[in-house]
Amino acid sequence: MIKILTDSTSDIDLNQAKELGIDIIPLKVIINGQEYKDRIDLQPDEFYHLLTTSTTLPTTSQPSPQDFLTHYEEAKKHGDSVIVMTLSSVISGTYQSANIAAGIAEYDDIYVIDSLATTQMLRLLVLKAVALRDQNMDVKDIVKTLEEYKHRIRIYAFVDTLEYLYKGGRLSKTAATAGTLLKFKPIIGLKDGKLEMFSKARGTQKATAKIIDLIHEDGDIDFDEPICVGFTGNDDGLDKFEQILRDEFGFGEVLYGCVGPVIGTHAGPGARLISYVRKEI
């Protein structure tokens, strides 16, 4: 049997995880001195309320090796293979914790993958792993496929306010102040596992148009793979964002996702995103 593990920044809720037959390792969020396990003690809607009313920016912390080790030892006892997909090692030590635990477990059938991703990107990688497992593919072939697949996953988002990127140290005060005064929305995403600001635009429509430009520049969307449309805070206006993208690219069904507390701490409420898989070149 193949056990699939990921962390809570994949933004797969516990009910979905049960349906998919996977386990989620929670990261932690500290708000006003209180620690919460992501999506266990603290759900996204409650988090965004606390985020906007708190006087200080929440902090986040990675899982400990012990959080992974419990799952590894269980798999070892039953002779199961384990595939672990963590958020990008560039932005968190979660990948390191997963590897430390693998060393302690002294079990050769554990495969830890640095997704170079987070939120809906990581979700897409996990869904691929589940699909391959359900096709009864060999564990080593699944890992090899995922290591190639992860480089094709993209995410583009615009954030509604620069306040949280500035508070979290992702933007300078000068850039944040200038952007706020000019009503700029930064277009952000991940590149090689690192948070990047790709562009900026004034207003929602222009920001959406800029995301369309970035997708065209990068290559075609693979419509045989899932597409995620997501948001932080509430989903007001998400339907309009989705429709503009749909009119441009003509895709079918999409998955929806709310970005959880860990990534939401840095993006703040009001962000809109698309995550998809680029066609193979």
SERO-4910 file (N, C-alpha, C, O; in steps of 0.05 Angstrom, whole numbers):
BEGIN
 pado doro    nc1    nc2    nc3   cac1   cac2   cac3    cc1    cc2    cc3    oc1    oc2    oc3
  Met    A     17    -24      0      0      0      0     18     25      0     39     25     12
  Ile    A      8     46    -13     23     72    -14      8     92      3    -15     99     -3
  Lys    A     22    103     23     10    124     39     20    151     27     43    154     21
  Ile    A      1    170     25      8    197     15      4    217     37    -17    219     50
  Leu    A     26    233     42     25    253     62     31    280     49     47    282     31
  Thr    A     18    301     59     25    328     51     21    346     75     13    337     97
  Asp    A     26    372     72     22    390     95     -3    408     90    -14    408     68
  Ser    A    -10    422    110    -36    437    109    -35    461     90    -56    472     84
  Thr    A    -11    469     81    -11    491     61    -21    482     34    -24    499     16
  Ser    A    -26    456     30    -38    447      5    -67    456      4    -80    454    -17
  Asp    A    -78    466     27   -105    477     28   -126    456     20   -146    462      7
  Ile    A   -120    431     27   -140    409     24   -152    406     52   -138    400     71
  Asp    A   -178    409     54   -190    407     81   -192    377     89   -188    359     73
  Leu    A   -198    373    115   -196    346    126   -216    327    113   -211    303    111
  Asn    A   -240    337    106   -260    320     93   -250    311     65   -253    288     57
  Gln    A   -239    330     50   -228    323     23   -205    303     27   -202    284     11
  Ala    A   -188    307     47   -166    289     52   -175    261     56   -164    241     46
  Lys    A   -197    258     72   -209    232     77   -218    219     51   -213    195     47
  Glu    A   -232    234     34   -242    224      9   -219    215     -9   -221    195    -23
  Leu    A   -196    230     -9   -173    224    -26   -156    202    -14   -139    191    -28
  Gly    A   -160    196     11   -144    175     24   -115    184     30    -96    169     25
  Ile    A   -113    209     39    -86    220     45    -86    231     74   -107    235     86
  Asp    A    -62    236     84    -60    248    111    -47    276    109    -30    281     92
  Ile    A    -56    294    126    -47    322    126    -32    328    152    -42    323    173
  Ile    A     -8    338    149      8    347    172      3    377    175     10    393    157
  Pro    A     -8    386    198    -13    415    200     11    432    207     28    424    223
  Leu    A     13    455    195     32    476    205     17    490    227     -7    486    232
  Lys    A     31    508    240     19    523    263     18    553    257     36    564    244
  Val    A     -2    566    268     -6    595    265     -8    606    293    -23    596    310
  Ile    A      8    627    299      7    639    326     -6    667    322      6    685    309
  Ile    A    -29    671    335    -42    697    334    -48    707    362    -59    692    379
  Asn    A    -39    732    368    -44    743    394    -34    724    417    -47    722    438
  Gly    A    -11    712    412      0    694    433    -11    666    434     -1    650    450
  Gln    A    -32    661    418    -44    634    419    -37    618    394    -37    628    372
  Glu    A    -30    592    399    -21    575    377    -44    558    367    -59    546    383
  Tyr    A    -48    556    341    -69    540    329    -57    521    308    -38    529    294
  Lys    A    -68    497    306    -60    479    285    -77    487    260   -102    487    262
  Asp    A    -64    492    238    -76    501    213    -98    481    204    -93    457    201
  Arg    A   -122    491    201   -146    476    192   -155    454    211   -173    438    204
  Ile    A   -143    453    235   -154    435    256   -166    452    278   -190    450    284
  Asp    A   -149    469    290   -160    488    310   -170    514    298   -185    529    311
  Leu    A   -162    519    273   -168    545    261   -175    541    232   -159    532    216
  Gln    A   -200    548    225   -210    546    198   -205    573    184   -204    594    197
  Pro    A   -204    573    157   -197    598    142   -215    621    149   -205    644    153
  Asp    A   -242    617    150   -260    641    155   -254    654    182   -255    678    184
  Glu    A   -250    637    202   -244    647    229   -216    661    229   -213    682    241
  Phe    A   -197    650    215   -171    661    213   -171    689    201   -159    708    212
  Tyr    A   -185    693    178   -185    719    165   -199    740    182   -192    764    181
  His    A   -218    732    198   -230    751    217   -209    760    238   -207    783    244
  Leu    A   -194    740    248   -173    747    268   -151    763    255   -140    782    268
  Leu    A   -145    757    230   -123    771    216   -130    801    214   -112    818    218
  Thr    A   -154    807    206   -162    835    201   -167    851    227   -168    875    227
  Thr    A   -171    836    249   -177    850    275   -153    850    294   -152    865    313
  Ser    A   -133    834    288   -109    832    305    -91    856    301    -88    867    279
  Thr    A    -79    865    323    -61    889    321    -33    881    311    -18    897    302
  Thr    A    -26    855    314      0    846    305     -4    824    283    -24    810    283
  Leu    A     16    822    265     15    802    244     19    774    256     38    770    272
  Pro    A      2    755    250      7    727    259     34    717    250     45    726    230
  Thr    A     44    698    264     68    684    256     61    654    250     41    644    260
  Thr    A     78    641    235     73    613    228     97    596    236    120    606    236
  Ser    A     93    571    241    115    553    246    111    526    233     88    516    230
  Gln    A    133    513    226    133    488    212    127    465    231    129    467    255
  Pro    A    118    442    220    115    418    237    142    408    247    163    414    234
  Ser    A    142    394    268    167    382    279    171    355    265    153    344    254
  Pro    A    196    345    266    201    318    255    183    297    267    175    278    254
  Gln    A    176    300    293    159    281    306    131    279    293    119    258    292
  Asp    A    121    302    283     95    302    269     95    283    245     75    271    239
  Phe    A    118    282    232    120    263    209    127    235    218    117    215    207
  Leu    A    143    233    239    153    207    248    131    188    256    132    164    250
  Thr    A    110    199    268     87    182    276     76    167    252     70    144    254
  His    A     73    182    230     62    170    206     81    150    193     73    129    184
  Tyr    A    107    157    194    127    139    182    128    112    197    130     91    185
  Glu    A    128    114    224    130     89    240    106     71    236    108     47    235
  Glu    A     83     84    232     58     68    227     61     54    200     54     30    197
  Ala    A     72     68    180     76     56    153     96     33    154     93     12    142
  Lys    A    118     38    169    139     18    172    128     -8    184    135    -30    176
  Lys    A    111     -4    204     99    -27    218     82    -44    199     82    -69    201
  His    A     69    -31    180     51    -45    161     65    -51    134     53    -64    117
  Gly    A     90    -43    131    104    -47    106     94    -31     83     96    -39     60
  Asp    A     83     -7     89     72     10     68     94     29     58    113     35     72
  Ser    A     91     37     32    108     58     21     97     85     29     73     88     33
  Val    A    114    106     31    104    133     39    115    153     18    139    154     13
  Ile    A     97    169      7    104    192     -9     96    217      6     73    220     13
  Val    A    115    235     10    110    260     25    115    283      6    136    285     -6
  Met    A     96    301      5     99    326    -12     96    350      7     74    354     18
  Thr    A    117    365     10    116    388     28    117    414     12    124    415    -12
  Leu    A    109    436     25    111    462     12    141    468      7    159    456     19
  Ser    A    146    487    -10    172    494    -19    193    497      3    188    510     23
  Ser    A    216    484      0    237    486     20    249    514     21    263    521     40
  Val    A    244    530      0    255    557     -1    241    575     19    252    594     29
  Ile    A    215    568     24    200    586     42    193    574     69    180    587     86
  Ser    A    200    549     73    194    536     99    213    513    105    225    502     87
  Gly    A    216    507    130    233    484    138    217    458    140    228    439    151
  Thr    A    193    458    130    176    434    132    189    410    118    188    387    128
  Tyr    A    200    415     95    214    394     79    237    382     96    241    358     96
  Gln    A    251    400    110    274    391    127    264    373    150    276    352    156
  Ser    A    242    381    162    230    365    184    222    337    174    227    317    187
  Ala    A    210    336    150    202    311    138    226    293    133    224    269    137
  Asn    A    248    305    124    273    289    119    287    280    145    297    258    146
  Ile    A    287    297    165    299    289    190    284    265    202    296    246    211
  Ala    A    257    266    200    240    244    210    246    219    194    246    197    206
  Ala    A    250    221    168    256    198    152    283    185    160    285    160    161
  Gly    A    302    201    168    328    191    178    324    176    204    337    155    208
  Ile    A    308    187    221    303    174    248    288    148    244    293    128    258
  Ala    A    269    148    225    253    124    221    269    100    211    261     77    215
  Glu    A    292    105    197    309     84    186    292     64    170    292     40    175
  Tyr    A    278     75    151    260     59    134    263     68    105    259     92     99
  Asp    A    271     50     88    279     58     60    256     65     42    260     77     20
  Asp    A    231     59     51    208     62     33    194     89     37    169     91     35
  Ile    A    209    110     44    198    137     48    210    155     26    234    156     23
  Tyr    A    193    169     12    202    187     -9    192    215     -3    168    220     -4
  Val    A    210    234      2    202    261      9    207    279    -15    230    281    -25
  Ile    A    187    292    -24    188    310    -48    186    339    -40    166    347    -27
  Asp    A    205    355    -48    203    384    -45    186    394    -68    195    394    -91
  Ser    A    162    402    -63    143    409    -84    151    434    -99    142    439   -121
  Leu    A    168    451    -86    174    478    -96    148    494    -99    146    512   -116
  Ala    A    128    487    -83    101    498    -87     88    503    -60     99    497    -39
  Thr    A     64    514    -61     47    516    -38     19    521    -47     14    524    -71
  Thr    A      0    523    -29    -28    527    -34    -38    510    -58    -33    486    -59
  Gln    A    -53    522    -77    -66    506    -98    -46    492   -116    -52    472   -128
  Met    A    -21    502   -118      0    488   -133      5    461   -120      6    440   -133
  Leu    A      9    461    -94     15    437    -79     -9    418    -81     -6    393    -83
  Arg    A    -33    429    -80    -57    413    -82    -57    398   -109    -64    374   -110
  Leu    A    -49    411   -131    -49    398   -157    -29    375   -157    -34    354   -169
  Leu    A     -6    379   -144     14    357   -143      3    333   -127      7    311   -135
  Val    A    -10    339   -105    -22    318    -89    -43    302   -104    -45    278   -104
  Leu    A    -60    317   -119    -81    304   -135    -69    286   -156    -80    265   -162
  Lys    A    -46    294   -168    -32    277   -187    -22    252   -174    -25    230   -185
  Ala    A    -11    255   -150     -1    232   -135    -24    212   -129    -20    187   -132
  Val    A    -47    222   -121    -70    205   -115    -79    190   -140    -85    167   -140
  Ala    A    -80    205   -163    -89    193   -188    -70    170   -197    -79    149   -206
  Leu    A    -44    175   -194    -24    154   -201    -25    130   -182    -23    107   -191
  Arg    A    -29    136   -157    -32    114   -137    -56     97   -144    -55     72   -143
  Asp    A    -78    110   -151   -103     96   -157   -102     80   -183   -119     63   -189
  Gln    A    -81     87   -200    -77     71   -224    -58     48   -218    -49     33   -237
  Asn    A    -51     44   -192    -34     22   -184     -5     24   -195      7      3   -201
  Met    A      4     48   -200     31     52   -210     51     46   -188     45     50   -164
  Asp    A     74     36   -195     95     30   -176    104     56   -162    105     77   -174
  Val    A    111     54   -136    118     78   -120    141     94   -132    140    118   -132
  Lys    A    162     80   -142    185     94   -153    178    108   -179    188    130   -185
  Asp    A    160     97   -194    151    110   -219    133    134   -213    135    154   -227
  Ile    A    118    132   -191    101    155   -183    119    178   -175    115    201   -183
  Val    A    140    172   -159    158    193   -149    172    206   -173    175    231   -174
  Lys    A    182    190   -192    195    201   -215    177    219   -231    185    241   -240
  Thr    A    152    210   -235    132    226   -250    126    253   -235    125    274   -248
  Leu    A    123    252   -209    117    276   -193    140    296   -194    136    320   -195
  Glu    A    165    285   -194    188    303   -194    190    318   -221    199    341   -221
  Glu    A    180    306   -242    179    320   -268    155    339   -269    157    361   -279
  Tyr    A    132    329   -260    107    343   -262    107    369   -246     96    389   -255
  Lys    A    121    369   -223    120    393   -206    132    418   -220    124    440   -214
  His    A    150    414   -239    162    437   -253    142    449   -274    148    470   -285
  Arg    A    120    436   -279    100    446   -298     77    461   -284     60    473   -298
  Ile    A     76    460   -258     54    473   -243     60    502   -240     82    510   -232
  Arg    A     40    519   -245     42    548   -243     22    560   -224      1    548   -220
  Ile    A     28    583   -214      8    598   -199     13    628   -203     35    637   -202
  Tyr    A     -9    642   -209     -8    671   -211    -31    682   -194    -53    672   -194
  Ala    A    -25    704   -179    -45    716   -162    -41    746   -160    -19    755   -164
  Phe    A    -63    760   -155    -59    788   -147    -70    791   -119    -90    779   -112
  Val    A    -56    808   -104    -66    813    -76    -80    840    -75    -74    858    -90
  Asp    A    -98    842    -57   -115    865    -55   -102    888    -40   -107    912    -45
  Thr    A    -85    880    -21    -71    901     -5    -41    893     -3    -35    869     -2
  Leu    A    -24    913     -2      4    908      1     13    906     31     36    900     37
  Glu    A     -6    912     48      0    914     77     13    888     88     33    890    103
  Tyr    A      2    865     81     12    840     94     38    831     82     55    820     96
  Leu    A     42    836     56     68    830     44     90    847     57    113    838     61
  Tyr    A     83    872     63    102    890     75    108    882    104    131    879    113
  Lys    A     86    877    119     89    869    148    105    843    150    120    839    170
  Gly    A    101    825    131    115    799    132    143    800    120    157    780    118
  Gly    A    152    825    113    179    828    103    183    820     74    206    817     65
  Arg    A    161    818     59    163    810     31    165    834     12    173    831    -11
  Leu    A    159    857     22    160    882      6    172    904     23    168    905     47
  Ser    A    187    922     11    198    945     26    176    965     32    155    965     19
  Lys    A    180    981     53    160   1001     61    155   1021     38    133   1029     33
  Thr    A    176   1028     24    174   1047      2    156   1036    -20    138   1050    -30
  Ala    A    161   1011    -28    145    998    -49    116    995    -40     97   1000    -56
  Ala    A    112    988    -15     85    984     -4     70   1010     -3     46   1011    -11
  Thr    A     83   1032      6     70   1058      8     63   1069    -20     40   1078    -25
  Ala    A     82   1067    -38     77   1077    -66     55   1061    -79     37   1072    -92
  Gly    A     55   1035    -75     35   1017    -87      7   1023    -76    -12   1023    -91
  Thr    A      5   1027    -50    -20   1033    -37    -32   1059    -47    -56   1061    -54
  Leu    A    -15   1080    -49    -24   1106    -58    -34   1105    -87    -54   1118    -94
  Leu    A    -21   1089   -104    -28   1087   -132    -48   1065   -138    -55   1060   -161
  Lys    A    -58   1052   -116    -77   1030   -118    -66   1007   -136    -81    994   -150
  Phe    A    -40   1002   -133    -28    980   -148    -34    953   -135    -35    951   -110
  Lys    A    -39    934   -151    -41    906   -141    -18    890   -152    -15    887   -177
  Pro    A      0    880   -135     22    864   -145     13    837   -155     -5    825   -143
  Ile    A     25    828   -177     19    802   -187     42    784   -177     65    788   -184
  Ile    A     35    765   -160     55    748   -148     51    719   -156     31    711   -167
  Gly    A     72    703   -151     71    674   -156     96    661   -146    112    674   -132
  Leu    A     99    636   -152    124    622   -144    140    615   -169    129    606   -189
  Lys    A    166    619   -166    184    611   -188    208    596   -175    221    607   -158
  Asp    A    212    571   -183    233    555   -171    230    554   -140    249    554   -126
  Gly    A    205    553   -131    199    551   -103    200    577    -87    195    577    -63
  Lys    A    206    599   -100    210    625    -86    188    644    -94    179    645   -117
  Leu    A    178    659    -75    157    679    -80    169    702    -97    190    713    -90
  Glu    A    155    708   -119    165    729   -137    142    749   -142    119    741   -142
  Met    A    150    774   -146    130    793   -156    136    796   -186    156    807   -194
  Phe    A    117    787   -202    121    786   -231    115    813   -244    127    821   -265
  Ser    A     96    827   -233     87    852   -245     69    866   -225     65    857   -203
  Lys    A     58    889   -234     37    903   -218     18    917   -237     26    924   -259
  Ala    A     -6    921   -227    -26    934   -244    -45    950   -226    -48    944   -203
  Arg    A    -57    970   -238    -75    987   -223   -103    977   -227   -115    979   -249
  Gly    A   -115    966   -205   -143    957   -207   -145    928   -214   -127    916   -226
  Thr    A   -168    916   -208   -173    887   -211   -173    879   -240   -161    858   -247
  Gln    A   -186    894   -257   -187    886   -286   -160    885   -299   -153    866   -313
  Lys    A   -144    905   -293   -117    906   -305    -99    885   -293    -82    874   -307
  Ala    A   -103    878   -268    -88    857   -255    -95    830   -268    -77    814   -272
  Thr    A   -120    826   -273   -129    801   -285   -118    799   -314   -109    778   -322
  Ala    A   -118    821   -328   -107    822   -356    -77    816   -355    -67    802   -373
  Lys    A    -63    825   -334    -34    820   -332    -29    791   -327     -9    780   -337
  Ile    A    -46    778   -311    -43    749   -306    -47    734   -332    -33    715   -338
  Ile    A    -66    742   -348    -71    729   -375    -46    732   -392    -38    713   -405
  Asp    A    -34    755   -392     -9    760   -407     13    741   -398     28    729   -415
  Leu    A     16    738   -372     37    721   -361     33    692   -369     52    677   -374
  Ile    A      8    683   -369      2    655   -377      9    651   -406     21    631   -413
  His    A      1    670   -423      8    668   -452     38    667   -456     48    652   -473
  Glu    A     52    684   -442     81    685   -445     95    659   -437    116    651   -448
  Asp    A     83    645   -418     96    621   -406     91    596   -423    107    577   -422
  Gly    A     69    595   -438     62    571   -454     33    564   -450     19    578   -436
  Asp    A     24    542   -462     -4    535   -461    -12    520   -436      5    506   -424
  Ile    A    -37    524   -428    -48    509   -405    -54    480   -415    -65    477   -437
  Asp    A    -47    460   -398    -54    432   -404    -82    427   -394    -87    424   -370
  Phe    A   -102    427   -412   -130    423   -404   -137    395   -396   -159    390   -387
  Asp    A   -118    376   -399   -122    349   -390   -116    347   -360   -122    326   -348
  Glu    A   -106    368   -348    -99    368   -320   -118    388   -305   -129    406   -318
  Pro    A   -122    385   -279   -140    403   -265   -130    432   -264   -106    437   -266
  Ile    A   -149    450   -262   -144    479   -259   -157    488   -233   -180    481   -228
  Cys    A   -143    503   -217   -154    513   -192   -157    544   -193   -139    558   -203
  Val    A   -179    553   -184   -184    582   -180   -187    586   -150   -204    572   -137
  Gly    A   -173    605   -139   -174    607   -110   -175    636   -100   -174    655   -116
  Phe    A   -177    639    -74   -180    666    -62   -171    665    -33   -167    644    -21
  Thr    A   -166    689    -22   -162    692      6   -185    709     18   -195    727      5
  Gly    A   -192    703     43   -214    718     55   -241    708     46   -248    685     51
  Asn    A   -255    724     31   -281    715     20   -279    714    -11   -260    725    -23
  Asp    A   -299    701    -23   -297    697    -52   -313    718    -68   -321    712    -91
  Asp    A   -318    741    -57   -332    763    -71   -316    769    -97   -292    775    -95
  Gly    A   -329    769   -119   -316    776   -144   -300    754   -157   -289    757   -179
  Leu    A   -299    730   -144   -284    708   -155   -297    699   -181   -282    691   -200
  Asp    A   -323    699   -182   -337    690   -207   -330    707   -231   -327    697   -253
  Lys    A   -327    733   -226   -319    752   -248   -291    746   -257   -285    745   -281
  Phe    A   -273    742   -238   -245    735   -244   -243    710   -261   -230    708   -281
  Glu    A   -258    690   -251   -259    664   -266   -270    667   -294   -259    655   -313
  Gln    A   -291    683   -297   -304    686   -323   -286    699   -343   -285    691   -367
  Ile    A   -271    719   -334   -252    732   -353   -231    712   -362   -224    711   -386
  Leu    A   -221    696   -344   -201    675   -351   -214    654   -370   -201    645   -389
  Arg    A   -238    646   -363   -252    626   -379   -257    636   -408   -254    621   -427
  Asp    A   -265    662   -410   -270    674   -437   -244    674   -453   -245    670   -478
  Glu    A   -222    678   -440   -196    679   -454   -186    651   -462   -176    647   -484
  Phe    A   -188    632   -443   -174    606   -448   -194    583   -455   -185    563   -465
  Gly    A   -219    587   -449   -239    567   -456   -237    541   -442   -244    520   -453
  Phe    A   -228    542   -416   -227    516   -401   -254    508   -391   -273    523   -390
  Gly    A   -256    483   -382   -281    471   -372   -284    475   -342   -281    497   -331
  Glu    A   -289    453   -328   -293    453   -299   -268    462   -285   -246    456   -294
  Val    A   -271    475   -263   -248    483   -246   -252    474   -218   -274    468   -209
  Leu    A   -230    472   -203   -231    467   -174   -230    494   -160   -218    513   -171
  Tyr    A   -243    496   -137   -242    521   -122   -227    517    -96   -229    495    -85
  Gly    A   -213    537    -87   -198    534    -62   -195    560    -47   -190    581    -59
  Cys    A   -198    557    -21   -193    580     -3   -165    577      8   -159    556     20
  Val    A   -148    597      4   -121    597     15   -123    598     45   -136    616     56
  Gly    A   -109    580     59   -112    578     88    -94    597    103    -82    615     91
  Pro    A    -94    594    130    -81    613    148    -51    618    142    -42    641    144
  Val    A    -36    597    136     -6    600    134      1    619    111     16    638    115
  Ile    A     -9    614     87     -3    631     64    -19    657     66    -10    678     57
  Gly    A    -43    655     77    -61    678     80    -49    700     98    -55    723     95
  Thr    A    -31    692    117    -17    711    134     -2    731    118      0    754    125
  His    A     11    722     96     28    739     79     12    753     57     19    775     49
  Ala    A     -9    739     47    -24    751     24    -45    770     34    -52    790     20
  Gly    A    -57    765     57    -79    782     67   -104    775     52   -104    759     33
  Pro    A   -127    786     60   -153    780     47   -155    794     20   -141    813     15
  Gly    A   -172    783      3   -178    796    -23   -161    788    -46   -163    800    -68
  Ala    A   -143    768    -43   -127    759    -65   -143    740    -83   -162    726    -74
  Arg    A   -136    738   -108   -148    720   -128   -125    705   -142   -105    717   -148
  Leu    A   -129    680   -148   -107    665   -160   -118    644   -180   -141    636   -179
  Ile    A   -100    636   -198   -104    613   -215    -79    596   -213    -57    606   -214
  Ser    A    -84    570   -211    -62    551   -212    -69    529   -232    -91    520   -233
  Tyr    A    -49    522   -248    -54    503   -270    -28    489   -277     -7    494   -266
  Val    A    -30    470   -296     -7    455   -305     -1    463   -333    -19    463   -351
  Arg    A     24    471   -338     32    479   -365     35    454   -383     44    433   -374
  Lys    A     28    457   -408     32    435   -427     61    428   -429     79    445   -426
  Glu    A     67    402   -433     94    394   -437    105    405   -463     91    407   -483
  Ile    A    130    414   -462    142    426   -486    154    404   -504    165    410   -525
***
